[in-house]
């Protein structure tokens, strides 16, 4: 059995509060992380606060050493190759027009796309922004999509890039707020 050799940057991540009013929420995230088995998570040190304060407004925080950045396109190529070797086929760029389900059949999913019609024993919904549309075609109406627009800014000057930095999310914000990001090369 082949093991995937994923290209990652084990950079770690800071989750920070910017003021005392965010402290309770920060501690809730810390407790949640520990309850979910995140290993090695710890409060920030005074030296880390001093260092990070050169780049962000920080009151307190914690550090997750197990967070990493992944080369997503390389990982997807590896996964696709592995699936194809196992005779699991991916139909990419192939819009689904209908799906019917007959549970009495060995291959219960009848899938019709813009290019072909086929039956399958399993269906994995990886339709991204259109996943709820696929679910509705199967009679599942328990999820709704909502789109959140993000903006990325690339700096043309050096900035802190040893670890990711995320603020405690602002209540009511449908997104992550302003945070740092990096690729596998930092």
C-alpha positions in Angstrom: 0.0 0.0 0.0 1.4 3.3 -1.1 1.7 6.2 1.4 1.0 9.7 0.2 4.1 11.9 0.6 2.4 15.2 1.3 4.4 18.4 0.9 3.7 20.4 4.1 5.1 23.4 6.1 4.6 22.5 9.8 4.5 26.2 10.7 2.1 26.2 13.7 -0.5 28.8 14.4 -1.2 31.5 17.0 -4.8 32.3 17.9 -4.8 35.7 19.5 -7.0 38.1 21.3 -6.5 41.8 20.7 -8.0 43.1 24.0 -9.3 41.9 27.4 -12.9 41.8 26.0 -11.9 38.9 23.8 -10.3 36.9 26.5 -13.3 34.7 27.4 -13.8 33.8 23.7 -10.1 33.0 23.4 -10.3 30.7 26.4 -13.4 29.0 24.9 -11.4 28.2 21.7 -8.5 26.9 23.8 -10.8 24.6 25.8 -12.5 23.4 22.6 -9.2 22.6 21.0 -8.1 20.6 24.1 -11.4 18.8 24.2 -11.0 17.9 20.5 -7.6 16.3 21.2 -5.3 19.0 19.6 -1.9 18.0 20.8 0.7 20.4 22.2 -1.5 23.5 22.4 -0.2 26.0 24.9 -0.6 29.6 26.1 1.7 32.2 24.5 4.7 33.3 26.5 5.6 36.9 27.4 8.4 36.8 24.8 6.0 35.6 22.1 3.6 38.5 22.9 6.5 40.9 22.7 7.7 39.5 19.3 4.2 39.3 17.8 3.3 42.9 19.0 5.7 44.2 16.4 3.3 42.9 13.7 -0.2 42.7 15.3 -2.2 44.0 18.1 -2.1 41.2 20.7 -3.4 41.0 24.2 -3.1 37.2 24.8 -3.1 34.0 22.8 -2.2 30.4 22.5 0.0 28.4 20.1 -0.9 25.3 18.2 2.3 23.6 17.0 0.5 20.9 15.0 -1.0 23.3 12.4 0.6 23.0 9.0 0.2 24.4 5.5 -0.3 21.9 2.7 0.5 22.1 -1.0 -3.1 21.3 -2.0 -2.6 21.0 -5.7 0.2 18.5 -5.3 -1.8 16.5 -2.6 -4.8 16.3 -4.9 -2.7 15.0 -7.8 -1.3 12.3 -5.6 -4.8 11.4 -4.3 -6.2 11.3 -7.8 -3.3 9.0 -9.0 -3.8 6.7 -6.0 -7.6 6.5 -6.6 -7.1 5.8 -10.4 -4.7 3.0 -9.5 -7.4 1.5 -7.4 -9.9 1.9 -10.3 -11.8 4.7 -8.6 -12.6 7.2 -11.3 -13.1 10.9 -10.9 -15.4 12.8 -13.3 -14.0 16.3 -13.1 -15.5 19.4 -14.9 -18.6 17.3 -15.6 -21.8 19.0 -14.4 -24.4 16.7 -12.9 -27.8 17.2 -14.3 -29.6 14.5 -12.2 -29.1 11.8 -9.6 -31.6 9.1 -8.8 -31.3 6.6 -6.0 -32.7 3.0 -6.1 -31.7 1.4 -2.8 -32.6 -2.1 -4.0 -29.9 -2.0 -6.7 -26.2 -3.2 -6.3 -25.3 0.2 -7.9 -28.0 2.4 -6.5 -26.9 5.8 -7.8 -27.9 6.6 -11.4 -25.9 9.7 -12.3 -26.5 11.8 -15.4 -24.0 14.4 -16.4 -23.6 16.7 -19.3 -21.4 14.1 -20.9 -22.5 10.7 -19.8 -24.8 8.5 -17.7 -23.6 5.9 -15.3 -24.4 3.9 -12.2 -22.3 3.8 -9.0 -22.3 1.9 -5.8 -21.0 5.0 -3.9 -21.4 8.8 -4.4 -18.9 11.3 -2.9 -20.2 14.8 -3.1 -17.2 17.0 -3.7 -19.1 19.7 -5.6 -17.7 22.6 -3.6 -20.0 25.6 -3.8 -22.6 23.5 -5.4 -22.7 20.6 -2.9 -26.1 21.7 -1.5 -27.5 21.5 -5.0 -26.4 17.9 -5.3 -27.8 17.1 -1.9 -31.2 18.6 -2.9 -31.3 16.3 -6.0 -31.2 13.4 -3.5 -34.0 14.9 -1.4 -31.7 16.3 1.3 -32.7 19.8 2.3 -31.0 20.2 5.7 -28.2 22.4 4.5 -28.1 25.8 2.8 -25.2 27.5 1.0 -24.0 31.0 1.8 -21.1 32.5 0.0 -18.5 34.5 1.9 -16.2 36.7 -0.1 -12.6 36.9 0.9 -9.9 39.3 -0.2 -6.2 38.4 -0.2 -3.4 40.9 0.0 0.1 40.0 -1.0 2.7 42.2 0.6 5.8 43.3 -1.3 7.8 43.7 1.8 9.0 41.3 4.5 6.4 40.4 7.2 6.3 37.9 10.0 6.0 34.4 8.4 7.3 31.8 10.8 3.8 30.9 12.1 0.2 31.6 11.0 -1.6 34.3 13.1 -5.4 34.3 13.5 -7.5 36.6 15.6 -10.4 35.5 17.7 -13.3 35.7 15.2 -15.5 38.7 15.5 -19.0 37.7 16.7 -21.4 37.8 13.8 -18.7 37.8 11.1 -19.1 35.2 8.5 -15.5 34.4 8.0 -12.1 34.3 9.7 -11.3 38.0 9.9 -7.9 39.4 9.0 -5.3 36.7 9.4 -1.9 35.7 7.9 -1.5 33.0 5.4 1.4 31.3 3.7 2.3 28.5 1.4 4.6 25.5 1.9 7.6 27.8 1.2 6.7 30.2 3.9 
